[in-house]
Amino acid sequence: MNTETRRLLDKASQEFAKTGLLPPKFHRWLLDAFDERIRGDYATGNPITGEDVDEIMAQAREFLQAAHRFLGKKNPSSSDDV
């Protein structure tokens, strides 16, 4: 993982997960999704499955709902374009 990405992920942890502003599971999911992206780009022999994608997408939708609440938006639009 490059230094810039590591700093961004560390900052997200410090500002949101460790302070309790957002549940720590979102930071874990971010790290996991990033690992899957790296695996998808560079790994061989262990492809990302449709189930993997479905799980990441469900997590992303849940995160977006929490982010909307955190930012004070009462009715986030529901979209499959996550």
VENFENZI-V450475 format. One record per pair of residues at least 4 apart in sequence whose C-alpha atoms are under 8 Angstrom apart, sorted by the first residue. I is the first residue (numbers start at 0). J is the second residue. If there is no record, write none. Layout:
i: [I I]
j: [J J]
This chain:
i: [0 0 1 2 3 4 5 6 7 8 8 8 9 10 11 11 11 12 12 12 12 13 13 14 14 15 15 15 15 15 16 16 16 16 16 16 16 17 19 20 21 21 21 22 23 24 25 25 25 26 27 28 28 28 29 30 31 32 32 33 34 35 35 36 37 37 38 38 38 38 39 39 42 47 47 48 49 50 51 52 53 54 55 56 56 57 58 59 59 60 60 61 62 63 64 64 65 66 67 67 67 67 68 68]
j: [4 5 5 6 7 8 9 10 11 12 26 30 13 14 15 16 26 16 17 23 26 17 18 18 20 19 20 21 22 23 20 21 22 23 24 25 26 23 23 69 25 65 69 26 27 28 29 58 62 30 31 32 55 58 33 34 35 36 55 37 38 39 47 40 41 42 42 43 46 47 46 47 46 51 52 52 53 54 55 56 57 58 59 60 81 61 62 63 81 64 81 65 66 67 68 75 69 70 71 72 73 75 72 73]
